[in-house]
Amino acid sequence: MRCIIIDDEPLALELLEDNIKQMPRLQLVASCRSAAQAMQVLHTEPVDLIFCDIQMPGITGLQFVKSLAQKPMVIFITAYHEFAMDGFELDVVDYLLKPVPLERFLKACNKAFHLHNIQNKPATVAPEPNRDHLFVYADYNLIRINHGEITYIEGLKDYVKLHRNGIAKPVLSRITIKALEEQLPAHQFFRTHKSYIVNLGYVQSVRKGRIKLEDAEVPYTDNYREVISRMTGKTI
């Protein structure tokens, strides 16, 4: 699980980093001194879990978590027990009081691991023929997305970004691009690159190495020339 730390105290950051190093299933993406730094990370990196202080200068931990449209799992770590109720109203995984014993930190992490496994359990129901939509996990919810609204899909290791027509913010979901490709109709969606799938309905033009969509441009590589020829009906 990919995680970040947010705390304005350098010593607190060091202690959390040491605890995370002892958790084989945790990968530390970034240590942040403010909510603003953390927001920059979330805009560029997939994150499963946030360890967040509450009392920080500027934006507090509570305000930061409330502001997130797509929220990873959150564990609050603070010196102030009076914020516990506010924290749990935000549906956080756990609420730890400083100084945090390692065994208590491990217990909180195990809660997060359990939730993560539930969210990412592969579906066992066979796809229905002629289905015009799919469901993906995002922000603790199963979200329905119609095939027709997807313009293109961008792969990010174990995550994908689903870009939709007329909606600026993509849906970020923990699934591989290969697994998602298997759920999409092959006559409508084409893998043009190891990290990209495009919806033929939004393709406007194709030139050397690039595919122009209505509101974006995505690459294709020589490895996918046959796919491009099948998509366009022309030899590229």
Order of alpha helices (4+ residues) and beta strands (2+ residues): beta-alpha-beta-alpha-beta-alpha-beta-alpha-beta-alpha-beta-beta-beta-beta-beta-alpha-beta-beta-beta-beta-beta-alpha
